[in-house]
Amino acid sequence: MNIVDSSGWLSYFADEPSAKYFQLPLCDTGSLIVPVITIYEVSKVLLRESGENEALQAVSAMQKGRVIDLTTT
């Protein structure tokens, strides 16, 4: 099971030097868990900094993992 926080996703999408640390867990979509709050945070930043198209592409990529909703239980 792999969970990557928002900063990891943003680093990966921006192809920053630290992106190499996130590539393996993010590409293993069968073991990837993506909290819905992470999708929100990443899309918010990308929408503001890169535009709607890039934000939508990122959300699509993130949804390849198992998306987990926020719950109170």
PDB file as gemmi writes it, atoms N, CA and C in Angstrom:
CRYST1    1.000    1.000    1.000  90.00  90.00  90.00 P 1                      
ATOM      1  N   MET A   1       0.850  -1.167   0.000  1.00  0.00           N  
ATOM      2  CA  MET A   1       0.000   0.000   0.000  1.00  0.00           C  
ATOM      3  C   MET A   1       0.901   1.236   0.000  1.00  0.00           C  
ATOM      4  N   ASN A   2       0.625   2.176  -0.887  1.00  0.00           N  
ATOM      5  CA  ASN A   2       1.388   3.420  -0.999  1.00  0.00           C  
ATOM      6  C   ASN A   2       0.451   4.616  -0.907  1.00  0.00           C  
ATOM      7  N   ILE A   3       0.826   5.571  -0.084  1.00  0.00           N  
ATOM      8  CA  ILE A   3       0.098   6.840   0.004  1.00  0.00           C  
ATOM      9  C   ILE A   3       1.127   7.949  -0.155  1.00  0.00           C  
ATOM     10  N   VAL A   4       0.886   8.863  -1.073  1.00  0.00           N  
ATOM     11  CA  VAL A   4       1.776   9.999  -1.313  1.00  0.00           C  
ATOM     12  C   VAL A   4       0.995  11.267  -1.014  1.00  0.00           C  
ATOM     13  N   ASP A   5       1.597  12.172  -0.247  1.00  0.00           N  
ATOM     14  CA  ASP A   5       0.887  13.403   0.104  1.00  0.00           C  
ATOM     15  C   ASP A   5       0.919  14.404  -1.054  1.00  0.00           C  
ATOM     16  N   SER A   6       0.251  15.504  -0.860  1.00  0.00           N  
ATOM     17  CA  SER A   6       0.104  16.516  -1.912  1.00  0.00           C  
ATOM     18  C   SER A   6       1.444  17.032  -2.413  1.00  0.00           C  
ATOM     19  N   SER A   7       2.383  17.248  -1.507  1.00  0.00           N  
ATOM     20  CA  SER A   7       3.678  17.785  -1.928  1.00  0.00           C  
ATOM     21  C   SER A   7       4.416  16.791  -2.827  1.00  0.00           C  
ATOM     22  N   GLY A   8       4.259  15.511  -2.569  1.00  0.00           N  
ATOM     23  CA  GLY A   8       4.873  14.498  -3.428  1.00  0.00           C  
ATOM     24  C   GLY A   8       4.283  14.492  -4.821  1.00  0.00           C  
ATOM     25  N   TRP A   9       2.971  14.561  -4.889  1.00  0.00           N  
ATOM     26  CA  TRP A   9       2.298  14.622  -6.196  1.00  0.00           C  
ATOM     27  C   TRP A   9       2.722  15.872  -6.961  1.00  0.00           C  
ATOM     28  N   LEU A  10       2.742  17.007  -6.285  1.00  0.00           N  
ATOM     29  CA  LEU A  10       3.119  18.249  -6.958  1.00  0.00           C  
ATOM     30  C   LEU A  10       4.560  18.196  -7.446  1.00  0.00           C  
ATOM     31  N   SER A  11       5.436  17.611  -6.649  1.00  0.00           N  
ATOM     32  CA  SER A  11       6.826  17.444  -7.061  1.00  0.00           C  
ATOM     33  C   SER A  11       6.913  16.563  -8.302  1.00  0.00           C  
ATOM     34  N   TYR A  12       6.143  15.488  -8.306  1.00  0.00           N  
ATOM     35  CA  TYR A  12       6.125  14.560  -9.435  1.00  0.00           C  
ATOM     36  C   TYR A  12       5.615  15.239 -10.704  1.00  0.00           C  
ATOM     37  N   PHE A  13       4.497  15.948 -10.589  1.00  0.00           N  
ATOM     38  CA  PHE A  13       3.930  16.612 -11.773  1.00  0.00           C  
ATOM     39  C   PHE A  13       4.831  17.730 -12.297  1.00  0.00           C  
ATOM     40  N   ALA A  14       5.576  18.386 -11.395  1.00  0.00           N  
ATOM     41  CA  ALA A  14       6.471  19.479 -11.807  1.00  0.00           C  
ATOM     42  C   ALA A  14       7.835  18.956 -12.253  1.00  0.00           C  
ATOM     43  N   ASP A  15       8.043  17.646 -12.143  1.00  0.00           N  
ATOM     44  CA  ASP A  15       9.312  17.007 -12.509  1.00  0.00           C  
ATOM     45  C   ASP A  15      10.490  17.652 -11.777  1.00  0.00           C  
ATOM     46  N   GLU A  16      10.294  17.875 -10.483  1.00  0.00           N  
ATOM     47  CA  GLU A  16      11.344  18.425  -9.645  1.00  0.00           C  
ATOM     48  C   GLU A  16      12.379  17.336  -9.345  1.00  0.00           C  
ATOM     49  N   PRO A  17      13.563  17.708  -8.864  1.00  0.00           N  
ATOM     50  CA  PRO A  17      14.586  16.695  -8.550  1.00  0.00           C  
ATOM     51  C   PRO A  17      14.095  15.617  -7.577  1.00  0.00           C  
ATOM     52  N   SER A  18      13.238  15.976  -6.641  1.00  0.00           N  
ATOM     53  CA  SER A  18      12.742  14.996  -5.673  1.00  0.00           C  
ATOM     54  C   SER A  18      11.673  14.070  -6.265  1.00  0.00           C  
ATOM     55  N   ALA A  19      11.239  14.325  -7.477  1.00  0.00           N  
ATOM     56  CA  ALA A  19      10.193  13.508  -8.113  1.00  0.00           C  
ATOM     57  C   ALA A  19      10.618  12.055  -8.246  1.00  0.00           C  
ATOM     58  N   LYS A  20      11.909  11.807  -8.353  1.00  0.00           N  
ATOM     59  CA  LYS A  20      12.393  10.432  -8.513  1.00  0.00           C  
ATOM     60  C   LYS A  20      12.021   9.561  -7.315  1.00  0.00           C  
ATOM     61  N   TYR A  21      11.863  10.157  -6.145  1.00  0.00           N  
ATOM     62  CA  TYR A  21      11.499   9.395  -4.951  1.00  0.00           C  
ATOM     63  C   TYR A  21      10.033   8.958  -4.974  1.00  0.00           C  
ATOM     64  N   PHE A  22       9.229   9.637  -5.758  1.00  0.00           N  
ATOM     65  CA  PHE A  22       7.795   9.358  -5.804  1.00  0.00           C  
ATOM     66  C   PHE A  22       7.384   8.539  -7.023  1.00  0.00           C  
ATOM     67  N   GLN A  23       8.254   8.430  -7.995  1.00  0.00           N  
ATOM     68  CA  GLN A  23       7.897   7.770  -9.250  1.00  0.00           C  
ATOM     69  C   GLN A  23       7.463   6.319  -9.049  1.00  0.00           C  
ATOM     70  N   LEU A  24       8.222   5.533  -8.318  1.00  0.00           N  
ATOM     71  CA  LEU A  24       7.890   4.126  -8.141  1.00  0.00           C  
ATOM     72  C   LEU A  24       6.542   3.925  -7.449  1.00  0.00           C  
ATOM     73  N   PRO A  25       6.287   4.563  -6.300  1.00  0.00           N  
ATOM     74  CA  PRO A  25       4.976   4.358  -5.673  1.00  0.00           C  
ATOM     75  C   PRO A  25       3.812   4.898  -6.505  1.00  0.00           C  
ATOM     76  N   LEU A  26       4.011   5.986  -7.226  1.00  0.00           N  
ATOM     77  CA  LEU A  26       2.919   6.561  -8.011  1.00  0.00           C  
ATOM     78  C   LEU A  26       2.618   5.739  -9.259  1.00  0.00           C  
ATOM     79  N   CYS A  27       3.603   5.082  -9.793  1.00  0.00           N  
ATOM     80  CA  CYS A  27       3.385   4.256 -10.985  1.00  0.00           C  
ATOM     81  C   CYS A  27       2.809   2.889 -10.649  1.00  0.00           C  
ATOM     82  N   ASP A  28       2.912   2.474  -9.402  1.00  0.00           N  
ATOM     83  CA  ASP A  28       2.336   1.204  -8.965  1.00  0.00           C  
ATOM     84  C   ASP A  28       0.883   1.452  -8.562  1.00  0.00           C  
ATOM     85  N   THR A  29       0.025   1.683  -9.546  1.00  0.00           N  
ATOM     86  CA  THR A  29      -1.364   2.072  -9.271  1.00  0.00           C  
ATOM     87  C   THR A  29      -2.160   0.997  -8.547  1.00  0.00           C  
ATOM     88  N   GLY A  30      -1.747  -0.246  -8.644  1.00  0.00           N  
ATOM     89  CA  GLY A  30      -2.433  -1.311  -7.941  1.00  0.00           C  
ATOM     90  C   GLY A  30      -2.287  -1.218  -6.431  1.00  0.00           C  
ATOM     91  N   SER A  31      -1.228  -0.584  -5.969  1.00  0.00           N  
ATOM     92  CA  SER A  31      -0.978  -0.424  -4.537  1.00  0.00           C  
ATOM     93  C   SER A  31      -1.166   1.015  -4.067  1.00  0.00           C  
ATOM     94  N   LEU A  32      -1.585   1.883  -4.968  1.00  0.00           N  
ATOM     95  CA  LEU A  32      -1.675   3.310  -4.657  1.00  0.00           C  
ATOM     96  C   LEU A  32      -3.025   3.676  -4.060  1.00  0.00           C  
ATOM     97  N   ILE A  33      -2.971   4.334  -2.907  1.00  0.00           N  
ATOM     98  CA  ILE A  33      -4.177   4.858  -2.263  1.00  0.00           C  
ATOM     99  C   ILE A  33      -4.099   6.377  -2.330  1.00  0.00           C  
ATOM    100  N   VAL A  34      -5.170   6.997  -2.794  1.00  0.00           N  
ATOM    101  CA  VAL A  34      -5.201   8.445  -2.972  1.00  0.00           C  
ATOM    102  C   VAL A  34      -6.362   9.029  -2.168  1.00  0.00           C  
ATOM    103  N   PRO A  35      -6.070   9.683  -1.052  1.00  0.00           N  
ATOM    104  CA  PRO A  35      -7.145  10.337  -0.304  1.00  0.00           C  
ATOM    105  C   PRO A  35      -7.765  11.466  -1.140  1.00  0.00           C  
ATOM    106  N   VAL A  36      -9.052  11.588  -1.064  1.00  0.00           N  
ATOM    107  CA  VAL A  36      -9.751  12.604  -1.850  1.00  0.00           C  
ATOM    108  C   VAL A  36      -9.258  14.011  -1.501  1.00  0.00           C  
ATOM    109  N   ILE A  37      -8.837  14.235  -0.263  1.00  0.00           N  
ATOM    110  CA  ILE A  37      -8.320  15.557   0.117  1.00  0.00           C  
ATOM    111  C   ILE A  37      -7.036  15.872  -0.649  1.00  0.00           C  
ATOM    112  N   THR A  38      -6.257  14.842  -0.970  1.00  0.00           N  
ATOM    113  CA  THR A  38      -5.035  15.048  -1.745  1.00  0.00           C  
ATOM    114  C   THR A  38      -5.374  15.482  -3.168  1.00  0.00           C  
ATOM    115  N   ILE A  39      -6.387  14.883  -3.747  1.00  0.00           N  
ATOM    116  CA  ILE A  39      -6.830  15.301  -5.080  1.00  0.00           C  
ATOM    117  C   ILE A  39      -7.271  16.759  -5.045  1.00  0.00           C  
ATOM    118  N   TYR A  40      -8.016  17.130  -4.016  1.00  0.00           N  
ATOM    119  CA  TYR A  40      -8.474  18.513  -3.881  1.00  0.00           C  
ATOM    120  C   TYR A  40      -7.284  19.471  -3.775  1.00  0.00           C  
ATOM    121  N   GLU A  41      -6.337  19.159  -2.901  1.00  0.00           N  
ATOM    122  CA  GLU A  41      -5.200  20.058  -2.678  1.00  0.00           C  
ATOM    123  C   GLU A  41      -4.350  20.215  -3.931  1.00  0.00           C  
ATOM    124  N   VAL A  42      -4.060  19.114  -4.599  1.00  0.00           N  
ATOM    125  CA  VAL A  42      -3.233  19.165  -5.811  1.00  0.00           C  
ATOM    126  C   VAL A  42      -3.955  19.916  -6.926  1.00  0.00           C  
ATOM    127  N   SER A  43      -5.231  19.620  -7.117  1.00  0.00           N  
ATOM    128  CA  SER A  43      -5.969  20.296  -8.193  1.00  0.00           C  
ATOM    129  C   SER A  43      -6.091  21.793  -7.923  1.00  0.00           C  
ATOM    130  N   LYS A  44      -6.247  22.165  -6.670  1.00  0.00           N  
ATOM    131  CA  LYS A  44      -6.347  23.591  -6.310  1.00  0.00           C  
ATOM    132  C   LYS A  44      -5.051  24.331  -6.684  1.00  0.00           C  
ATOM    133  N   VAL A  45      -3.917  23.746  -6.334  1.00  0.00           N  
ATOM    134  CA  VAL A  45      -2.633  24.377  -6.648  1.00  0.00           C  
ATOM    135  C   VAL A  45      -2.402  24.423  -8.156  1.00  0.00           C  
ATOM    136  N   LEU A  46      -2.637  23.313  -8.839  1.00  0.00           N  
ATOM    137  CA  LEU A  46      -2.394  23.284 -10.282  1.00  0.00           C  
ATOM    138  C   LEU A  46      -3.344  24.194 -11.046  1.00  0.00           C  
ATOM    139  N   LEU A  47      -4.567  24.287 -10.599  1.00  0.00           N  
ATOM    140  CA  LEU A  47      -5.517  25.189 -11.256  1.00  0.00           C  
ATOM    141  C   LEU A  47      -5.033  26.634 -11.149  1.00  0.00           C  
ATOM    142  N   ARG A  48      -4.544  26.991  -9.975  1.00  0.00           N  
ATOM    143  CA  ARG A  48      -4.062  28.351  -9.738  1.00  0.00           C  
ATOM    144  C   ARG A  48      -2.763  28.630 -10.490  1.00  0.00           C  
ATOM    145  N   GLU A  49      -1.843  27.657 -10.513  1.00  0.00           N  
ATOM    146  CA  GLU A  49      -0.506  27.913 -11.050  1.00  0.00           C  
ATOM    147  C   GLU A  49      -0.308  27.496 -12.504  1.00  0.00           C  
ATOM    148  N   SER A  50      -1.098  26.515 -12.973  1.00  0.00           N  
ATOM    149  CA  SER A  50      -0.845  25.984 -14.313  1.00  0.00           C  
ATOM    150  C   SER A  50      -2.049  26.019 -15.237  1.00  0.00           C  
ATOM    151  N   GLY A  51      -3.247  26.103 -14.677  1.00  0.00           N  
ATOM    152  CA  GLY A  51      -4.430  26.176 -15.511  1.00  0.00           C  
ATOM    153  C   GLY A  51      -5.312  24.944 -15.411  1.00  0.00           C  
ATOM    154  N   GLU A  52      -6.491  25.073 -15.993  1.00  0.00           N  
ATOM    155  CA  GLU A  52      -7.509  24.031 -15.893  1.00  0.00           C  
ATOM    156  C   GLU A  52      -7.095  22.724 -16.561  1.00  0.00           C  
ATOM    157  N   ASN A  53      -6.493  22.798 -17.735  1.00  0.00           N  
ATOM    158  CA  ASN A  53      -6.117  21.585 -18.454  1.00  0.00           C  
ATOM    159  C   ASN A  53      -5.136  20.739 -17.642  1.00  0.00           C  
ATOM    160  N   GLU A  54      -4.105  21.365 -17.086  1.00  0.00           N  
ATOM    161  CA  GLU A  54      -3.117  20.648 -16.300  1.00  0.00           C  
ATOM    162  C   GLU A  54      -3.741  20.063 -15.033  1.00  0.00           C  
ATOM    163  N   ALA A  55      -4.629  20.820 -14.405  1.00  0.00           N  
ATOM    164  CA  ALA A  55      -5.302  20.332 -13.202  1.00  0.00           C  
ATOM    165  C   ALA A  55      -6.161  19.109 -13.518  1.00  0.00           C  
ATOM    166  N   LEU A  56      -6.886  19.152 -14.619  1.00  0.00           N  
ATOM    167  CA  LEU A  56      -7.723  18.012 -14.998  1.00  0.00           C  
ATOM    168  C   LEU A  56      -6.888  16.781 -15.359  1.00  0.00           C  
ATOM    169  N   GLN A  57      -5.763  16.987 -16.012  1.00  0.00           N  
ATOM    170  CA  GLN A  57      -4.876  15.870 -16.336  1.00  0.00           C  
ATOM    171  C   GLN A  57      -4.315  15.242 -15.062  1.00  0.00           C  
ATOM    172  N   ALA A  58      -3.971  16.073 -14.090  1.00  0.00           N  
ATOM    173  CA  ALA A  58      -3.445  15.563 -12.826  1.00  0.00           C  
ATOM    174  C   ALA A  58      -4.506  14.760 -12.090  1.00  0.00           C  
ATOM    175  N   VAL A  59      -5.716  15.272 -12.031  1.00  0.00           N  
ATOM    176  CA  VAL A  59      -6.811  14.559 -11.360  1.00  0.00           C  
ATOM    177  C   VAL A  59      -7.046  13.214 -12.027  1.00  0.00           C  
ATOM    178  N   SER A  60      -7.018  13.195 -13.330  1.00  0.00           N  
ATOM    179  CA  SER A  60      -7.194  11.940 -14.067  1.00  0.00           C  
ATOM    180  C   SER A  60      -6.100  10.940 -13.704  1.00  0.00           C  
ATOM    181  N   ALA A  61      -4.872  11.393 -13.634  1.00  0.00           N  
ATOM    182  CA  ALA A  61      -3.757  10.516 -13.270  1.00  0.00           C  
ATOM    183  C   ALA A  61      -3.895  10.021 -11.834  1.00  0.00           C  
ATOM    184  N   MET A  62      -4.318  10.885 -10.946  1.00  0.00           N  
ATOM    185  CA  MET A  62      -4.454  10.525  -9.536  1.00  0.00           C  
ATOM    186  C   MET A  62      -5.572   9.509  -9.322  1.00  0.00           C  
ATOM    187  N   GLN A  63      -6.593   9.573 -10.142  1.00  0.00           N  
ATOM    188  CA  GLN A  63      -7.724   8.668  -9.996  1.00  0.00           C  
ATOM    189  C   GLN A  63      -7.423   7.245 -10.475  1.00  0.00           C  
ATOM    190  N   LYS A  64      -6.230   7.020 -10.993  1.00  0.00           N  
ATOM    191  CA  LYS A  64      -5.838   5.666 -11.380  1.00  0.00           C  
ATOM    192  C   LYS A  64      -5.558   4.809 -10.150  1.00  0.00           C  
ATOM    193  N   GLY A  65      -5.268   5.470  -9.029  1.00  0.00           N  
ATOM    194  CA  GLY A  65      -5.112   4.756  -7.770  1.00  0.00           C  
ATOM    195  C   GLY A  65      -6.478   4.554  -7.130  1.00  0.00           C  
ATOM    196  N   ARG A  66      -6.490   3.955  -5.966  1.00  0.00           N  
ATOM    197  CA  ARG A  66      -7.742   3.736  -5.229  1.00  0.00           C  
ATOM    198  C   ARG A  66      -8.057   4.992  -4.430  1.00  0.00           C  
ATOM    199  N   VAL A  67      -9.095   5.713  -4.834  1.00  0.00           N  
ATOM    200  CA  VAL A  67      -9.481   6.964  -4.187  1.00  0.00           C  
ATOM    201  C   VAL A  67     -10.273   6.649  -2.918  1.00  0.00           C  
ATOM    202  N   ILE A  68      -9.842   7.246  -1.821  1.00  0.00           N  
ATOM    203  CA  ILE A  68     -10.455   7.031  -0.517  1.00  0.00           C  
ATOM    204  C   ILE A  68     -11.156   8.310  -0.075  1.00  0.00           C  
ATOM    205  N   ASP A  69     -12.446   8.187   0.244  1.00  0.00           N  
ATOM    206  CA  ASP A  69     -13.220   9.331   0.723  1.00  0.00           C  
ATOM    207  C   ASP A  69     -12.879   9.635   2.177  1.00  0.00           C  
ATOM    208  N   LEU A  70     -13.171  10.852   2.577  1.00  0.00           N  
ATOM    209  CA  LEU A  70     -13.062  11.222   3.987  1.00  0.00           C  
ATOM    210  C   LEU A  70     -14.287  10.751   4.711  1.00  0.00           C  
ATOM    211  N   THR A  71     -14.112  10.130   5.841  1.00  0.00           N  
ATOM    212  CA  THR A  71     -15.241   9.669   6.640  1.00  0.00           C  
ATOM    213  C   THR A  71     -14.986   9.997   8.099  1.00  0.00           C  
ATOM    214  N   THR A  72     -16.027   9.933   8.884  1.00  0.00           N  
ATOM    215  CA  THR A  72     -15.907  10.191  10.315  1.00  0.00           C  
ATOM    216  C   THR A  72     -15.793   8.913  11.109  1.00  0.00           C  
ATOM    217  N   THR A  73     -15.853   7.763  10.458  1.00  0.00           N  
ATOM    218  CA  THR A  73     -15.771   6.490  11.187  1.00  0.00           C  
ATOM    219  C   THR A  73     -14.385   5.935  11.185  1.00  0.00           C  
TER     220      THR A  73                                                      
END                                                                             
